[in-house]
Amino acid sequence: TSGDKTREITVSVSTEGAVLGNNSITVIAHNPCGSATSNTFNVNVNSFADVDDGEDLALCLGAEVVLTNNLLGNASSITLWEIINRPSGTSGTGEITGGPWNNDIKTPFVFTPTSVGTYILKVTTNTAEGTCSAAASTGTDEVTITVNEPPAITSQPVASQTLCSGTPAIFGVTATGTGLTYQWLKDGTDISGATSTTFEISSPTIEDSGDYRVIVSGLSPCETVTSDISKLEINEIIAINEQPVTEQTLCSGGTADFSVAATGTGLIFQWRKNGVDIGGETSSSLSLENVTTEDTAEYTVLITGTSPCEPVLSEKAILTVNQIVEITEQPVASQTLCSGSTANFSVTATGTGLNYQWKKNGTTISGENSATLSLENVTTADSG
């Protein structure tokens, strides 16, 4: 009771049951002049029962939950746990095991779902003795349990990829579960914005090489799952930065030098002459010493990198070798003739594109441009 020393008193019954039966109440009023006692009145307290099965909750399929049995009032035992609502289309799934639960024996009740969705469970207590109505004398409560499908990866990302720079790298994963979200990582660090089932690097560079994986999350309290590692290796594509000199013209006996500058991963060079490999010439430069006319040709270099990058062929470098001029048979050293006779001179020479010019005492003889010179009807003026 409450209200002592006031004009009103309140008689309340706690949820723990208080005292059953009739309870006599009297009120004494007093002041400095004296006191007076009221008539006795009775408050009849009947028993009741109630139960609290806790807050609604969520769990993952494959897990089980121990049900809460908090008896209230004069409830002394749980008489029934039942599933009163199951996920649509899953009649008969899920079960409640365990018990009994009373003031003496407290064996937990356990709910094990067998499908995803929403369940409603109802608990009922014993009926308390007394004159309370049936609705008040049997305690009941309901709890809603949401069962989520835990994340599971059904198709892993590709185990490894080896690509050339600039070639798109695509990763993907397939998973099942409730309320899935995704987060891709490179070398263990989250990739900003990479939160879908696929992840693409449209134009990767060698800096994008690394280990990639994805974390798949579902609804609480289901745990996340992490994919296998997907290894990405990016090889730099082959690019020629400096082509061989386009054209060279040399004399036989000279040295022809060719070179190329290129970038890429694992570069290998192979020089070619008229499309045919030159044995042993596998560096970025080619030097041909003591060239002859037979070295005249088109030269190229094929540059190969690490697979799968395609080889690159340089532009053509044209080498022209002219045979150096060499006189193999000199004109006769001297002639002594009588006037009126014919003086004949000749020379034999080798070389490319030979031209001849005869001279007398160092002065050009006009029109005499062949390998032979014939002076008819000589006079003393032709001596020289």
C-alpha positions in Angstrom: 0.0 0.0 0.0 1.0 3.7 -0.4 -0.5 7.0 0.7 0.3 6.9 4.4 -0.5 10.2 6.1 -2.6 11.4 3.1 -6.3 11.4 2.3 -5.9 8.6 -0.2 -4.2 5.2 -0.1 -3.4 2.8 -2.9 -3.4 -1.0 -2.7 -1.3 -2.6 -5.5 -0.5 -6.2 -6.3 3.0 -6.9 -7.6 3.6 -9.1 -10.6 5.3 -11.5 -8.4 2.0 -12.6 -6.9 1.9 -10.8 -3.5 -0.5 -12.3 -1.0 -3.4 -14.4 -2.2 -6.9 -14.2 -0.7 -8.7 -11.6 1.4 -6.7 -8.7 2.9 -8.3 -6.5 5.5 -7.6 -2.8 5.3 -8.4 0.0 7.8 -7.6 3.6 7.8 -6.8 5.7 10.9 -7.3 9.5 10.7 -5.8 11.6 13.4 -5.0 15.2 14.3 -3.9 17.0 17.5 -7.4 16.6 18.9 -7.4 12.8 18.6 -7.9 10.0 16.0 -10.7 7.9 14.4 -10.6 4.5 12.8 -12.4 3.7 9.6 -14.5 0.6 8.9 -12.6 -2.4 7.8 -12.7 -3.2 4.1 -11.4 -6.3 2.2 -9.1 -6.5 -0.9 -9.3 -10.0 -2.4 -6.1 -10.8 -4.3 -6.4 -13.7 -6.8 -3.5 -15.4 -8.4 -2.3 -14.8 -12.0 0.4 -16.1 -14.3 2.6 -14.5 -17.0 5.8 -15.1 -18.9 8.3 -13.0 -20.8 10.2 -14.7 -23.7 12.6 -11.8 -24.4 13.2 -9.6 -27.4 12.7 -10.5 -31.0 15.9 -11.8 -32.6 17.7 -13.0 -35.7 19.9 -16.0 -36.3 21.5 -17.8 -39.2 20.2 -20.9 -40.8 22.1 -23.8 -39.3 22.3 -22.3 -35.9 19.9 -22.8 -33.0 18.7 -20.6 -30.2 17.9 -21.2 -26.5 14.5 -19.7 -25.8 14.0 -17.3 -22.9 11.5 -18.5 -20.1 11.1 -15.7 -17.6 8.1 -16.7 -15.4 6.1 -13.8 -13.9 3.4 -13.6 -11.3 2.4 -17.0 -9.9 3.4 -18.9 -13.0 5.4 -21.9 -12.0 6.0 -23.8 -15.2 6.1 -23.7 -19.0 3.4 -25.9 -20.4 3.9 -25.3 -24.2 6.3 -23.8 -26.7 4.8 -23.8 -30.2 5.5 -22.5 -33.7 2.5 -20.5 -34.7 3.8 -18.9 -37.9 6.4 -20.3 -40.4 8.0 -18.8 -43.5 5.7 -18.9 -46.5 5.7 -22.2 -48.4 7.7 -24.0 -45.6 4.9 -25.7 -43.6 6.3 -28.1 -41.0 9.9 -26.7 -40.9 11.7 -26.0 -37.7 11.4 -27.7 -34.3 11.4 -26.9 -30.6 13.1 -29.4 -28.3 13.9 -29.5 -24.6 12.1 -28.9 -21.4 10.6 -29.3 -18.8 10.9 -25.8 -17.3 9.5 -25.1 -13.9 10.4 -23.9 -10.5 12.3 -27.1 -9.8 13.7 -28.3 -13.1 15.0 -25.8 -15.7 15.8 -27.7 -18.9 16.2 -25.2 -21.7 13.9 -25.1 -24.7 15.8 -24.9 -28.0 14.5 -23.8 -31.4 16.2 -25.1 -34.5 15.0 -23.6 -37.8 15.2 -25.5 -41.1 14.5 -22.8 -43.6 15.1 -19.1 -44.2 12.3 -16.6 -43.2 10.3 -15.3 -40.3 9.0 -17.6 -37.5 6.7 -16.6 -34.7 6.9 -18.7 -31.5 4.4 -18.7 -28.6 5.0 -19.8 -25.0 2.2 -20.7 -22.5 2.5 -21.1 -18.8 0.5 -23.1 -16.3 -2.9 -21.8 -15.1 -2.7 -20.1 -11.7 -5.3 -21.1 -9.1 -7.9 -18.5 -8.2 -10.9 -16.6 -9.5 -9.1 -14.7 -12.2 -10.5 -15.1 -15.7 -8.9 -17.7 -18.0 -7.3 -14.9 -20.1 -5.5 -13.6 -17.0 -4.7 -16.8 -15.3 -2.6 -18.4 -18.1 0.5 -16.5 -19.2 1.5 -16.3 -22.9 4.0 -14.4 -24.9 5.3 -14.4 -28.5 8.7 -13.9 -30.0 9.5 -13.3 -33.7 12.7 -15.0 -35.0 14.1 -14.0 -38.3 16.3 -16.7 -39.9 18.8 -15.5 -42.4 20.7 -17.6 -44.9 24.5 -17.3 -44.2 26.8 -16.1 -47.0 28.3 -18.9 -49.0 30.6 -18.6 -52.1 29.5 -20.9 -54.9 31.9 -19.8 -57.5 35.4 -18.4 -56.6 37.3 -15.7 -58.5 39.7 -16.9 -61.2 42.8 -18.3 -59.4 45.3 -16.2 -61.4 45.6 -13.9 -64.4 48.7 -12.8 -66.3 47.9 -9.9 -68.6 49.6 -7.1 -70.5 49.3 -3.6 -69.4 46.3 -1.9 -70.8 44.3 -5.2 -71.0 41.2 -5.2 -68.7 41.5 -7.4 -65.6 38.1 -8.7 -64.5 37.3 -10.5 -61.2 34.0 -12.0 -60.3 32.4 -14.1 -57.5 29.0 -15.9 -57.1 27.5 -16.3 -53.7 24.3 -17.1 -51.9 22.8 -15.7 -48.7 20.5 -13.1 -47.3 21.2 -9.4 -47.9 24.6 -9.9 -49.4 27.2 -7.1 -49.7 30.7 -7.3 -51.2 34.1 -5.7 -50.6 37.1 -6.3 -52.8 40.6 -6.1 -51.5 44.1 -5.8 -53.0 46.9 -7.2 -50.8 44.5 -7.1 -47.8 43.4 -3.5 -48.2 39.9 -2.4 -49.1 39.5 -1.1 -52.7 37.3 2.0 -52.6 34.1 1.6 -54.5 34.7 -2.1 -55.3 31.5 -3.4 -53.7 29.7 -5.5 -56.3 29.9 -9.1 -57.4 32.5 -8.1 -60.1 35.5 -5.9 -60.1 37.3 -4.6 -63.2 40.5 -2.7 -63.7 40.0 -1.2 -67.2 43.6 -0.4 -68.0 45.9 -2.0 -65.5 49.6 -1.2 -65.1 52.4 -3.3 -63.5 51.5 -1.5 -60.2 48.2 -3.3 -60.2 49.9 -6.7 -59.8 48.9 -8.3 -56.5 46.6 -10.6 -54.6 42.9 -9.9 -54.9 40.0 -11.3 -52.9 36.5 -10.4 -51.9 34.7 -10.4 -48.5 31.0 -11.4 -48.8 28.8 -10.2 -45.9 25.2 -11.1 -45.1 22.7 -10.0 -42.4 23.7 -10.1 -38.7 24.5 -12.3 -36.9 25.8 -14.3 -39.9 29.5 -14.3 -40.2 31.3 -13.0 -43.3 33.1 -15.3 -45.8 36.3 -14.5 -47.7 37.0 -15.8 -51.2 40.2 -17.5 -52.3 43.1 -15.3 -53.5 43.0 -14.3 -57.1 46.5 -13.4 -58.2 47.0 -10.8 -60.9 50.3 -10.3 -62.7 50.7 -7.4 -65.2 53.5 -7.5 -67.7 54.4 -4.2 -69.4 53.4 -4.1 -73.0 56.3 -3.8 -75.5 56.8 -0.3 -77.0 59.6 0.9 -79.2 60.7 4.3 -78.1 63.5 4.7 -80.7 63.6 3.0 -84.1 66.7 2.0 -85.9 68.1 4.6 -88.3 66.0 4.4 -91.4 68.8 4.3 -94.1 72.6 3.9 -94.3 74.9 4.0 -97.3 78.4 2.7 -96.7 81.5 1.7 -98.7 82.7 -1.9 -98.4 85.0 -2.3 -95.5 83.0 0.1 -93.3 81.0 -0.7 -90.2 77.2 -0.5 -90.1 75.6 0.1 -86.7 71.9 -0.4 -85.8 70.2 0.1 -82.5 66.7 0.2 -80.9 65.3 1.5 -77.6 62.2 -0.2 -76.2 60.3 -0.7 -72.9 58.5 -3.8 -71.7 58.8 -6.8 -69.4 61.4 -9.5 -70.1 62.6 -8.1 -73.4 64.4 -10.3 -75.9 65.8 -9.0 -79.2 66.3 -10.8 -82.5 67.8 -9.0 -85.5 66.8 -10.0 -89.0 68.1 -9.5 -92.5 65.5 -9.5 -95.2 63.1 -11.2 -92.7 65.6 -14.0 -91.7 67.0 -14.3 -88.2 70.7 -13.4 -87.9 72.3 -16.0 -85.6 73.5 -14.7 -82.3 72.3 -11.2 -82.8 70.0 -10.9 -79.8 70.8 -7.6 -78.1 69.3 -4.1 -78.6 72.1 -3.2 -81.0 73.6 -4.8 -84.2 77.1 -4.0 -85.5 78.3 -5.2 -88.9 82.0 -4.8 -89.4 83.9 -4.8 -92.7 80.7 -4.8 -94.7 80.5 -6.0 -98.3 77.9 -5.5 -101.0 76.4 -8.8 -99.8 75.3 -7.0 -96.7 73.1 -4.7 -98.6 69.6 -5.5 -97.3 66.6 -4.5 -95.1 67.3 -5.0 -91.4 64.6 -5.3 -88.7 64.5 -6.4 -85.0 61.8 -8.5 -83.5 61.3 -7.7 -79.8 59.6 -10.3 -77.6 58.5 -9.8 -74.1 56.8 -11.9 -71.4 53.6 -13.7 -72.4 50.9 -12.9 -73.2 52.3 -9.6 -74.6 52.5 -9.7 -78.4 56.0 -9.3 -80.0 56.7 -6.0 -81.8 58.7 -5.7 -85.1 60.7 -2.5 -85.7 60.6 -0.4 -88.8 62.9 -1.4 -91.7 66.5 -0.1 -91.7 67.9 -0.1 -95.2 71.6 -0.7 -95.6 73.3 0.0 -99.0 77.0 -1.1 -99.3 78.9 0.2 -102.3 82.0 -1.7 -103.4 85.1 0.5 -102.9 86.9 1.5 -106.1 90.0 -0.6 -106.8 92.2 -0.6 -110.0 93.1 -4.2 -110.7 95.1 -3.5 -113.9 96.9 -0.2 -114.5 97.5 1.4 -117.9 100.8 0.6 -119.5 103.5 2.5 -117.7 105.1 4.1 -120.9 104.9 4.2 -124.6 107.3 5.6 -127.2 105.7 6.1 -130.6 106.4 7.8 -133.9 104.2 10.7 -135.0 101.2 9.5 -136.9 100.8 6.4 -134.9 97.9 5.5 -132.4 98.4 5.5 -128.7 96.1 3.1 -126.7 95.5 3.2 -123.0 93.3 1.0 -120.8 92.5 0.4 -117.2 90.7 -2.4 -115.4 88.9 -1.6 -112.1 86.3 -2.9 -109.7 83.7 -1.0 -107.7 80.1 0.1 -107.6 78.8 2.5 -110.3 82.2 3.2 -111.9 82.8 6.3 -113.9 86.0 7.1 -115.7 87.8 10.4 -116.6 91.1 10.4 -118.5 93.5 13.2 -117.8 96.7 14.5 -119.4 99.2 16.0 -117.1 96.5 16.4 -114.5 94.1 18.2 -116.9 90.7 16.6 -117.8 90.5 15.3 -121.4 87.0 16.2 -122.5 84.7 13.4 -123.5 87.1 10.6 -122.5 85.0 8.7 -119.9 85.4 5.0 -120.7 87.9 2.4 -119.5 90.0 2.9 -122.6 91.6 5.9 -124.3 92.8 5.9 -127.9 94.8 8.7 -129.4 95.1 8.4 -133.2 97.7 10.2 -135.4 99.7 11.3 -132.5 102.1 14.2 -132.7 104.8 15.5 -130.4 102.1 17.7 -128.8 100.5 14.5 -127.4 103.5 13.6 -125.4 102.7 13.7 -121.7 
